[in-house]
Amino acid sequence: MSESVDTPESGGGAKEQERFLPIANIGRIMRRGVPENGKIAKDAKESIQECVSEFISFMTSEASDKCMKEKRKTINGDDLIWSMGTLGFEDYVEPLKLYLKLYREMEGDTSKGSQSGKKEVVLNGQPGSSFNGM
Amino acid sequence: MRLARPYSGVFRGGATARTGPHAMPLARIKKIMKRSAGDGSGADGAGARMISVEAPVVFSRACELLVAELTRAAWAATLEGKRRTMHREDVAQAVRDTDLFDFLVDVVKDDGGDAGAGGREGLLAPVPGRHVDDDGALD
């Protein structure tokens, strides 16, 4: 999977923007949720950016704690889905299970030497690990 | 050339090929996760957590759902204010009005750039220049 291109964005340097998902992606999804003649100010998009990052952090922490208790080193998709279900996002569980299922099937389908099963990315280890076949 | 697949409707992705089939860039998600996935300094010896490849995939979809839900709730606040432009305060209202979003209360707090996120781990400590005033660019 190729790295997303970091387009220049206002509000700070590249380093700050790495704390958030790209405002263009966020904005695109937001647009689908408002009527045609509705407008979305930039500050609203930025606020949602911050919320999304906090959501990722929160869920990741929970999943990380779970892995620690179960003496597992790797946070996987199921851990995240579990965390969300536990923290009130039950409505997300089924759609995410489906999404994960389809993703796993797709990965198996396009295998060009890709192994099925987990690929692990070391957090504090070497950079340059890449995702397979996105 | 991307082959049509029966599930291709699920992977709507972005408008360009850059981000691949998912709505959000997986590498960026991974970066954000790394900040929270155990830093090795836990008293119980919690070491760095590794992240499976599929974890950011799950988040890509989850974040899409979250953005959609927050947007819908924020838009309701916009309409309540008899406006047609969504602003930051509408997002803040949506967070206040929804129990599920309690964890976001500090994140959306608009107190002029002070450490509104001080109660958390400081992940989203405000950065100077981040706030725009109400005349911020319209969509």
Interface residues (C-beta under 8 A of the other chain):
Chain A: M1 S2 E3 S4 V5 G11 G12 E16 E18 R19 F20 L21 P22 A24 N25 I26 G27 R28 I29 M30 R31 R32 G33 V34 N37 G38 K39 I40 A41 K42 D43 A44 E46 S47 I48 E50 C51 V52 S53 E54 F55 I56 S57 F58 M59 T60 S61 A63 S64 C67 M68 K73 T74 I75 N76 G77 D79 L80 I81 M84 L87 G88 F89 Y92 P95 L96 L98 Y99 L100 L102 Y103 R104 E105 M106 D109 K118 K119 E120 V121 V122 L123 N124 G125 F131 N132 M134
Chain B: R5 Y7 V10 F11 G14 A15 R18 T19 G20 P21 H22 A23 M24 P25 L26 A27 R28 I29 K30 K31 I32 M33 K34 R35 S36 A37 G38 G40 G42 D44 A46 G47 A48 R49 M50 I51 S52 V53 E54 A55 P56 V57 V58 F59 R61 A62 C63 E64 L65 L66 V67 A68 L70 T71 R72 A74 W75 T78 R84 T85 M86 H87 R88 D90 V91 A92 V95 D99 L100 F101 F103 L104 V107 V108 R120 E121 L123 L124 V127 G129 R130 H131 V132 D134 G136 A137 L138 D139
